[in-house]
Amino acid sequence: MPTLPWVTPNPVGPDTTHAFVMASRFEVRSLKDVPRFFRKSLSAWGQVRKAPGALGASLEARPFGRVFYTLSAWESRDALYAYARTEPHKSVMTGVRETMRDSTFTFWEVPVDGLPIDWNDAKRRLEAQAQAGAPDGHGAPR
């Protein structure tokens, strides 16, 4: 599947100078888990497109590789965490845990004029996070 292009759910506010960025990589255990994960990820994708504080998002699915990537920018860390705790995202993440082989998350800030985020940069950061094995690199936002 091709990458879903960067969407901008909300305009950048006049007082917002930086965006809080999150990139994630999810790998499911087997090919039979791909359709379920993909369906659930689309409901979360629909949610992010309406989420307060979402400044941009993109999604890349590699179904035959069993890998899914997300990339999003938020007006604040709190806006991202509020999204993560809200339905349907909350249920999606708990509902797919048993199908997961691995997940990696990384976070950083960029000036808002640096949006949209480059996928190559995001994947480089995810790889560095996975190699570092840092405790903050694994697990969903709280």
N, C-alpha and C positions, 0 to 999 in steps of 0.2 A: 504494500500500500504506500502511496506517496505520502509525504509529510503534509499534514493539514497546515495551511499557511498561517502566519502570525495574524491574529485578530486583535483589535483594540476595543475591548468592551466599554471602557470609560476614558474620557479625555483626562489628560494630566491637569491637575488643579494648578492655579496660579502660584500657590505656595509650596508646591512639590518640586524639589530640586533633584532628589535621588529616588531610585526605584529599588525595592528589595526583590531580588531575583532568586528563584528556585528552579533547579534542574533535577530531574529524577530519571533513573533507569530501573525498569522492572523486568525481571526474567521469570517466566513461568516454568514450571517443572516439565511439562510435556506439551506436545502439539495439541493434544485433546483439550488442554486448558485454555488455548488461545481464543477460541470463539467466545467463551464466557468472559474472559478478561477484557476482550475487545468490546463486547456489548456494554459491560459495566463502565469501561473507560469513556465510552461515548456519552453516558449519562452525566458523568463528572465533567466532561467537555462542555456539555450544554449548560451545566451549572456555572462554570467559570466564565462563560460568555455573558452572564448576567450578574456576576458577583460584584458587590460593592468593593471598590478599591482595586479591582483587577485592571492593570494598565496594558496587559498584552499576554498572549498565550499561543503556543503552538504544540502540536502533538505529532510524533513520528511512530509508526508501527512497523515492525519487521516480523510479521507473523510466522514466517518459516524459520526465522532465527529465534522465535519465542521471546522477543525483546520489544519493549515499549518504552519510549522516552516522552517525558513532558518537559516543557519549558514555559515558565510564566514570570511575569513582573507585576509587582504590587506596590501600592502607594506606601505600605508599611508592613512590617513583620506581623503586626496585629491583624491587618486585613487578610493576609495569607492564612494565619492560624484560625481566624473566624470562618473562612471558607472551608478549611479542613475539618472543622468541627460541625459543619452544617450538612444537612441532608440534601442531595443523596450521597455526597462525597464520603461522609462518615460511614454509612453502611456499605458503600462500595469497598472501601479500604478494609473493613473488618470482614466483609464477605469473600474477598479474594486472598486473604492471608494464607489459607491452606494450599493454594495453588502456586504460591511463590517459591521460587528457588533462591532468588537473591533480589535485593533492592539497594539502591544507592541514592542518596540525596546530597545535594550541595547547595549552598546559599552564598550570595554575595550582593553587594550594592553597586549600582552604576548611576552616573548622572542620567536624568531622564532624556537628555538629547542623545544618549547611547542606545536608545530603543529603536527598532527591535533588536533583540539579542541574537548574536550569531550562533548558529548550531555548532559550528566547529569549536568555538570557544567553550560552549556549554559541555560538549562531549569531552574536551580536554580536561575540564575541571572535574567532571564525573569520574574519569579514569584516574586522575590524581587522588581524588577522594577515596576511591575503591582501593587503590594501592596503599594509601596511607593507613587504611583500616581504622580511621579515627572514630571514636564513639559517636560523634555528631553526624557522621556520614551515613549511618544506617538507622532506619526507623522513620516513621511519619511525624510530621509536626504535631506538637501537642496543643 
